[in-house]
Amino acid sequence: MTTDIALMRPYFDKEEIIEVQKVLESGWVSQGPKAKEFEENVSKYLSARYAIAVTNCTCALHLALLCLGIKKGDEVLVADYTYPATGHSVVYCGAKPIFVDIDPKTYNICPDEIRKKITKKTKAIIPVHAFGQPAEMDAICEIAEVNDLKIIEDAACAFGAKYKGRFAGMIGDVGCYSFHARKGITTGEGGMVVTKNKTLADHIKKLSVFGITAAWNRENIDKFIVPKFTEIGYNYKMSDITAAIGVAQLKKIKKIILRKIELAKYWNEKLEKIELISPPWVSSDVLHIYQSYVAMVDRKINRNRLIELLKKKSIQTQIGTYASHIQPVYKSKDKCPRSLEIYNQSIALPMYYNLKEDEIDWIATELENILEGM
């Protein structure tokens, strides 16, 4: 085996080219009819009442928090084991992220730890569905209801994942998705906000286009109206070029998910035979879509050195994600020891639609040899 093995490769074919060509030929390349089509297709797939296409999931989280009234002086409980975009979105609102430790099996926010962190300033919870495995939403919803808290689901990695038959992102007040290059389906960059609340959806949509009516909507009414800027909005809209890729990608989502589940099963079988590394644990309550396949190495193993040694064998791997509370930007005093350990010992192994079983065989052999020598 001489071919480099990437951590992730998007799955594209001629359908994406056809959809993008349609947009280029139309002359309308900013947000317009294709973005609306993508929103409608996502709404249909998820059975969501409202879907708003945005630039990325960080924008989605920021808009969701703003439109739920999160402001300076508020506290928002955030799953600690996540890419810092989650915590950043809280800071963008002037609020304070309070980082909550996780369940070491699922890598998701722990409901018992949520209860310990609630104060009079707490206004919302952001559970993160880590790597495509939904968090324990029944318990989280119960806590939120008792304490009058909003739930913003960071489903960046979990588009298509399910918790007890319900789509991740469709359980709380707002769901936020990512279509980044490493996600299950991708538009390169891109995001989506979903909600059941029309007032909230309208406000999110408005703020995503500078706080005015979107240009495409203005083009489709007879009366000429000069927009008025009544509140601070943002340029968070998704372009039609980006949305065109999303339209094509969404058609593939079922087979992508099924294939990655197959590959995860194959990975599990391989890792169960290798000492010093453990496959990810999956709850029986969920459909895990394996945005990433994140394993755990033994405490005696230097995970960073392992990544370096695999790279020398032309195998790209990466850490799982970050322990947010230790990032200097937050100046946090929170303690999340389980998140910290998983941050230090987790490793994301190659996982993508076109990955082949014989490539996993080769990676597993190299991985075993390296671990034996460490």
N, C-alpha and C positions, 0 to 999 in steps of 0.2 A: 504494500500500500504506500504510494508516494504522493497522492493528492492531499493537499491541505484540507483539514476538516474545520469548518467554521463553527462558531458557537450557534449561529442562526443564519438562515438564508430565506428571504421572502419567496413566496410561490407565486410567480407571475406567468401568464401566457398571453396569447394574442388578444384575449378579451379586454385586458387593460389598455392595450394599444388602440383598439377600436374605440373604446369609450373616450379616451383622451383625445383622439383625432376628431371625434364628433364635437367636442367642446372647442377645440382650436378652430375648426371650420365654422362654428356658430358665431365666433367673434365675441362671445360673452364668456370671459375667463375668470372674472371675479365671482363673488358669490351670486348665484342666480338659479336657473331652473335645475341644473344638475345637483347642486347642493340640496335643493328642495326634494328632488327625487331620492337622494341618498337618505335624507331624514325620513321620508315616507317609508322607504324600504326597511330602515332600522326599526321604525315604529311597528311595522307589520311583523317583522321577525320577532321582536320582543313582546308584542302586544302592549306597547307603550302608548299612552295617550298623546304625549308630546315628546319630540326629540329635536334638539337644537345642535347643529353641526358647528364646531368651533376649531380653532387653530391647533389645540392640543389638550391633553387631559388636565394640565396645570391650569389652563384658562378655564376649563370646565369647573374645576374645584373652586377657583377664585370666584367665579360668577355665582356658583351655587351658594357659597358662604355669604357673599355680599347680599344676595337677594333673599336670603333667610334672615337677614338683619344682624349678622355677626359684625361687631365693631370693636373699637378700641376699649380695652378694659375687660372684654370677654375672654373666657377660656374655652378652648376646644380640645377635647380628648382625642389623641391621634395614636393609632397603632405605631409603636416605635420602630418595628422592623419594616422599613419601607424606603423607597427612594425619597430623598428630601423634598421633592416637589410637593409632597403631601403637607409637610410642615410649613413650607414656604407659602403655600396658598393661605394659610391661617395668618401668617405674618403680614402678607399683602393687605389684609383687612384691618391691620392694627391690633389684632387680637393675639393671644398667647397660646401657642401649642403646648399642651401638657402630654408628655409621652407616656404611653401605657405599655406595660410588658405583655409578652405573648405566650401562647400555648406552644411549648417546644415541639410538639408533634406536628401541628398544622402550620406553624409559623405565623398564625393569625392572632389578632388581639384577644386577650383573655378576659372573659366577662367578669370574673372575680376581681381582677386587677382594675377593671373599669370602675367598679363600685368603690374601691379605695381612693380613687382620684377625684371624685365628684365634690365640688364646693359650691358655694352660693354664686360664684362667677361662671360656672360651667353652663354653656348654652348648647353645645352640640357634641356629637361623637362622629369621628371618621374611622370606621373600620376599613381595613385594606384587605382585599381578597388576594392573598399572596400567591403569586405565580400561577393563578388560575384556579386555586382552591378557595371556595367561599368560606367566609368567617361564620361563626356560630350565631346566625342572625336572630333566631327566636329569643335567645337570652338577651342579646343586645337590644332588640325591640322592646322587651319587657322592662329593661333598665331605663330606656329612654322614655317610655310611657309613664313610669312611676315618678321620674324626675323631671318631666316636661322638657325633654331634650330633643333636638332635631338630629336626624341621621343623614349624613352625606356618605354614600358608599363610594369609596375609591375602588372602582372596578376596572382600573386601568389595564390590569392583566387578565381580566375575567369576562371578556365579551363572549357570550355563549355558554359560560359555566352556569351550573344550577345548584341551588340549595333547597333540598326537599321538594324538587320539581319546579321551583320558581327561579327565574333568571336572576343571577347576581346583578345588582344595580337597580332592580325593580322592587325591592323590598322596603327600603327606607324612604325618606322624603324626596331625595334626589339621588340619581346614580350618575357616575362620571366614568367615561370610557376613554381609552387611548387607542389610536391606530398608528403608533410609532412603529418603526421598522422591525422591532423585536416582538411585536405583539402577534396574536393569532392570525388576524387579518390586518393589513397595513395600507396606509395611504402615504407612507413616508413619514410625515407628521400629520397629526389630526386628532380630533377628539369629538365627543358627543355627550350632551347632557340629556337625561331623560327624567320625566316627572309625571305624576298624575294630576298635578295642580295647574290649572290654566293660568291663573294670575301669576304664579311663580314662573311658569314657562314664558309668558309674555314679557315679563320683566327681564329674565335672562336673555331672551332674544334681543330685546331693545339694547341692553348694556353691551351685547356682543358687537353691535354696529354703532358705536359712539354715542348711544343713547337716543338714536333716531330710528325712523322706519327704514328698513333695508331698501337699497336702491332698486332691486328687482321688484319688490312689492310696489314701490312708487311708480315704476314703469307700467304696471298693470292696472292702473286706475285712470279714469278719464279726466278727472279734475287735477289740475296742476297745483301742488302744494309745496311751498318752501318749508323745508324741515326746520324745527326749532330744537335747540339743544337745552333741555331742561334739567339734566343731571349729568354727572361725569360718567361717560361710557368708555368703551375700549375697542380697539380694532382687533377683535378676537374671532372674526368670521372666517369660515372655511371657504377657500376658492373652489370654483367649479372644476378646475383641473384636478385638484386634490380629491374632490368628491367623485369625479369620474372613476378614479382608481378604486375608491370605496365601493361604488356600485358594482364593479366587476368582481372585487374581492368577496363581497357579501354572498355572491352566488356560490362561492367555493367553501363557505364556512363549515358546512356539515362534514364534507369529506376531509377537510383539514383537521377538524377535531377528532374524527374517528381514527385517522392515521396517527395522530400524535398520541392517542390513547394506546394504540397498538405498539408504538415505539417505546412508550413509557413502560409497558408491560415487559417488553424485551429487555430494556435497561434494568428493570427490577430483577429479572432472572439472572442477569450477569452480575450485578452488584451483590446479590445475596451469596454469591460464591467467592467474593473477594473480602479479605480481612481488612479492617481499619477504615472501611467506608460503608455507609448505610443508605439504602434508597429512601426516598420521601415516603412519609406515612400519609394515607388518604382516608378521610372519614367516609363511613358508609352512607352518610346523609347527602353527599354531594356528587355532582358531575365535575370532575377536575379536568380542565382543558389543557393543562401543561403548557402554558405560555413559556415557562422555563422548567427544565428538569433539574431540581436542586437537591443534591445529596449532602450528607454530613460525613466529614472525616473525623477520625478519632482525635482526642485532645492531644495525643503525643505527636500528631502530624502537623508540620508547619504548612498550613494551607496555601499561603502565598508562594512558598517554595515549590509546592506541588504544581501550582498554575504555571510557574516558570519552567519547570521540567517538562510538563506536557507541551508547552509552546515550542520547546526545542525539538519535539517530535512532530511538529506541524499540527498540533491539536489545540484549538482555541477553547479555553474555558474562562470562567470569570467568577468573582464572588457572587453569592446569592443576591443580597442587597445590603442596605446600610442599617446600622443601629443609629437612629436619628439623634438620640439624647446625647451622644458623645461628639456630635459635629459642632465645631467651635462657633459657627454662625448663630446657634440658638442660645448659647450661654445657659444651658439647661442644668438644673440641679436634680432632675429626675433620675431615678435608679431603675434600670431595666436589665438585670443580670442575665435572664434567659435570652433576651434579644441580643445582648452583647456576645454571649457565647456562640450563638448561631451565626452572627455576623462574622466571627472569627474562624468558624470551622465549616461553613457551608461552601459548596462549590457547584456552580451551574455548568452542567455538561452539555455537549451539543444536542440540540433538539429542534428539528424543523421537518416540514412535510417531505422533502426529497431525500432526507437522511436514509441510508440503507442499513439493513441488518448486518451486512458484512463489514460496514464501516464501524458500527457499534462493537462488533467482535474485535476488530483491530484496536479500537480505543481502549476497550476493556483489558486487553492483553497488555498494552503499554501501561495502562493505569496500574494494573496489578504488579507489574515488574518494578515500576517506580516506587510504589508503596512499600514493597518488600525491601527495597534498598534504603529507605528513609529511617 
